[in-house]
Amino acid sequence: MDRARHLRGKRLLWQADGAPVQVTTLQSWLEVACRRAGLPPSRNLHRLRDTFCSHLAMGGVPMKAIQVWAGHADLKTTQRYMHLSPEGMDGMISVLERGAGVEQQSTRGQK
């Protein structure tokens, strides 16, 4: 059971000694991570939800799946957390362009 500490309850993060991680500890970890990444220090844990949903969306994960993983009751809530990077938008356009190219080629041979 020690190897499956996450099965003990709803908490997912535990200290090395088996104690649950408190919110203040998570906030400290986030602040340190922001500094190390060269970002403005932040203790706003809610920001992680935004990043989580956005990265899944940019990776092509269906919105309904993101909603389930984020624990949102309403899809509109999930949409508020999903932000696409400029690279993600470019990727979307290239998919549309590829689709248009395939369609144009198939209609040329029908004339």
C-alpha positions in Angstrom: 0.0 0.0 0.0 2.9 2.4 0.5 3.7 2.3 -3.2 0.1 3.3 -3.9 -0.3 6.2 -1.5 -2.6 8.0 -3.9 -5.2 5.3 -3.3 -5.6 6.4 0.4 -7.7 9.4 -0.4 -8.5 12.2 -2.8 -5.1 13.9 -2.4 -2.6 13.2 -5.3 0.5 14.7 -3.8 2.3 13.4 -0.7 5.5 14.4 1.0 8.4 11.9 1.0 7.5 11.0 4.6 4.0 10.1 3.6 2.4 13.3 4.9 -0.1 15.0 2.6 1.1 18.1 0.8 -0.6 21.2 2.2 -1.8 24.1 0.0 0.9 26.4 1.4 3.6 23.9 0.4 2.2 23.7 -3.2 2.2 27.5 -3.3 5.9 27.6 -2.3 6.8 25.0 -4.9 5.0 27.0 -7.6 6.8 30.2 -6.6 10.2 28.5 -6.8 9.3 26.9 -10.1 8.3 30.3 -11.5 11.5 31.9 -10.4 13.6 29.0 -11.9 11.7 29.4 -15.2 12.4 33.1 -15.3 8.8 34.0 -14.8 7.3 36.4 -12.3 6.9 34.6 -8.9 3.3 33.5 -8.4 1.6 31.5 -5.7 -1.6 31.3 -7.7 -2.3 27.5 -8.0 -5.3 28.1 -10.2 -3.0 29.1 -13.0 -1.9 25.5 -13.2 -5.5 24.5 -14.2 -5.3 27.0 -17.1 -2.0 25.6 -18.3 -3.2 22.0 -17.9 -6.3 22.6 -20.1 -4.4 24.7 -22.6 -1.6 22.1 -23.2 -4.1 19.3 -23.6 -6.0 21.4 -26.2 -2.8 22.3 -28.1 -2.0 18.6 -28.1 -5.2 17.7 -29.8 -7.1 16.2 -26.9 -10.9 16.4 -27.4 -12.6 19.1 -25.4 -14.9 16.6 -23.7 -12.0 14.6 -22.5 -10.3 17.8 -21.1 -13.6 18.6 -19.3 -13.6 15.2 -17.6 -9.9 15.4 -16.6 -10.4 18.9 -15.3 -13.4 17.9 -13.3 -15.7 20.6 -14.8 -19.5 20.0 -14.8 -20.0 22.3 -17.7 -18.1 22.4 -21.0 -18.3 26.2 -21.0 -16.1 26.2 -17.9 -13.5 24.1 -19.7 -13.6 26.5 -22.6 -12.6 29.4 -20.3 -9.5 27.5 -19.3 -8.4 26.6 -22.8 -6.0 29.0 -24.6 -4.2 28.2 -27.8 -0.7 29.3 -28.4 0.1 31.0 -31.8 1.8 27.8 -32.8 -1.4 25.9 -32.0 -3.3 28.3 -34.2 -0.8 27.8 -37.0 -1.2 24.0 -36.7 -4.9 24.3 -37.0 -4.6 26.4 -40.2 -2.2 23.8 -41.7 -4.7 21.0 -41.1 -7.3 23.0 -42.9 -4.9 23.8 -45.8 -4.0 20.1 -46.1 -7.7 19.2 -46.2 -8.3 21.8 -48.9 -5.4 20.5 -51.0 -6.7 16.9 -50.9 -10.1 18.1 -51.9 -8.8 20.2 -54.8 -6.7 17.3 -56.1 -9.6 14.8 -56.0 -12.0 17.2 -57.9 -9.4 17.9 -60.6 -9.5 14.3 -61.8 -13.3 14.3 -62.1 -13.5 16.9 -64.9 
